[in-house]
């Protein structure tokens, strides 16, 4: 994947409800459970992977 190619972030309707469940084998906050559930969506997973790769490989960020 070329980092110069911009991916379009997924857009969900405002009424979209994320059905998430907390793990029962230990403590998990609502936010952690929600993020874990969101990353199961392939579009979000790909978008976040691309953002991480871009951030990690951005030479300009090292010069600041």
Beta strands, then each sheet from edge to edge (+ up, - down):
end
